[in-house]
Amino acid sequence: MVMSLIGFLFSMLIVTRWDATWGFTLSLVFMIWLVAAIYNFTHGPDEEMLDIHNSKKYLR
């Protein structure tokens, strides 16, 4: 997530000065990457799935 933010800012501030098309394209790619990271954070595993290693019912 941090790399997508850094890449987006780098693309908007530096790459756009060299070439507007590449700056827009890279900014769009990093923005999609950021949206995917946020989506994965919000739709992560449930607490029951995270507790699989600590629960005694799963131990033999």
C-alpha positions as CSV (number, residue, x, y, z in Angstrom):
1,M,0.0,0.0,0.0
2,V,2.8,2.4,0.8
3,M,4.6,1.6,-2.5
4,S,1.4,2.4,-4.4
5,L,1.1,5.8,-2.7
6,I,4.8,6.6,-3.3
7,G,4.5,5.4,-6.9
8,F,1.4,7.5,-7.4
9,L,3.0,10.6,-6.0
10,F,6.2,10.0,-8.0
11,S,4.2,9.6,-11.2
12,M,2.1,12.7,-10.6
13,L,4.9,15.0,-9.6
14,I,8.0,13.8,-11.5
15,V,7.1,11.5,-14.4
16,T,4.3,13.9,-15.6
17,R,7.0,16.6,-16.2
18,W,8.9,14.4,-18.6
19,D,5.9,12.9,-20.5
20,A,2.2,13.5,-19.7
21,T,1.1,10.2,-21.2
22,W,3.4,8.1,-19.2
23,G,2.7,10.1,-16.0
24,F,-1.1,9.6,-16.4
25,T,-0.7,5.9,-17.2
26,L,1.6,5.1,-14.3
27,S,-0.6,7.2,-12.0
28,L,-3.6,5.2,-13.1
29,V,-1.8,1.9,-12.5
30,F,-0.7,2.9,-9.0
31,M,-4.2,4.2,-8.2
32,I,-5.7,0.8,-9.2
33,W,-3.0,-0.9,-7.1
34,L,-4.0,1.3,-4.1
35,V,-7.7,0.5,-4.5
36,A,-6.9,-3.2,-4.7
37,A,-4.9,-2.9,-1.5
38,I,-7.6,-1.1,0.4
39,Y,-10.2,-3.6,-0.9
40,N,-8.1,-6.5,0.5
41,F,-7.7,-4.7,3.8
42,T,-11.4,-4.3,4.2
43,H,-12.4,-7.8,3.1
44,G,-9.7,-9.7,5.0
45,P,-10.3,-13.0,6.8
46,D,-12.7,-13.2,9.7
47,E,-11.6,-13.4,13.3
48,E,-12.6,-17.1,13.4
49,M,-10.2,-17.9,10.6
50,L,-7.4,-16.0,12.3
51,D,-7.9,-17.9,15.5
52,I,-7.2,-21.3,13.9
53,H,-3.8,-21.6,15.4
54,N,-4.8,-20.7,19.0
55,S,-8.0,-22.8,19.3
56,K,-7.8,-26.1,21.1
57,K,-10.5,-27.7,18.9
58,Y,-8.2,-27.7,15.9
59,L,-5.3,-29.4,17.8
60,R,-5.1,-33.2,17.7
